[in-house]
Amino acid sequence: MTSLVPVPLIGKTNLPVLFSDEVLQRFLAAAAVEYAFIKPDEPRPCFAVLLGTFAEDAVLVADLAFGRNARTTDPSAREEFATTIVPRFGSAYENSVRAWWLDPADLLRITRDADARGLDVLGSVHLHPDWHRLGPECERGRPLSDRPTPMDAYAFRSSGWPLNVVCYLEQRHGGFYYSLAAWDGDCESLPLRVLVRT
């Protein structure tokens, strides 16, 4: 069975992350849909699990899987947010649509499916929109980027996954623009490369 915490510690060896362009396009399409519904009181997260394999010289991201956000329905999630996340990272996380808690049943399904296909669960990718433009007035001075927030750093360490990708997305001049960065479980930067379509 595929381990939720793969054995290779990619951050310790600084292996490059080779990202499938098709996987990236699927995530960007889903992120753009969520982005379109963002309102000042509704950040609308987008999150997916990254699947792939470990090679001797790289981590190969070959697929992704979406799951449900159990942020408000899972008792463990509600407790974690109430007792740890909100006190530690601020009242902004009282907003039930801010942040993601992957439904445990979906994680089990994703893991079993990956195992059947000979893939490992590598980690996650999630959206950072230009919340400093779209969100409430109190967010104006705290721009997001493709760097992890303190809450992200907490989540990365808690998940135990060796790969965490942050996708920053903003809409300007009639189009979407993005940047992408990869991080290990300790929030150390990993080299990230996206396959060129030919």
Disulfide bonds with the S-S distance in Angstrom:
none
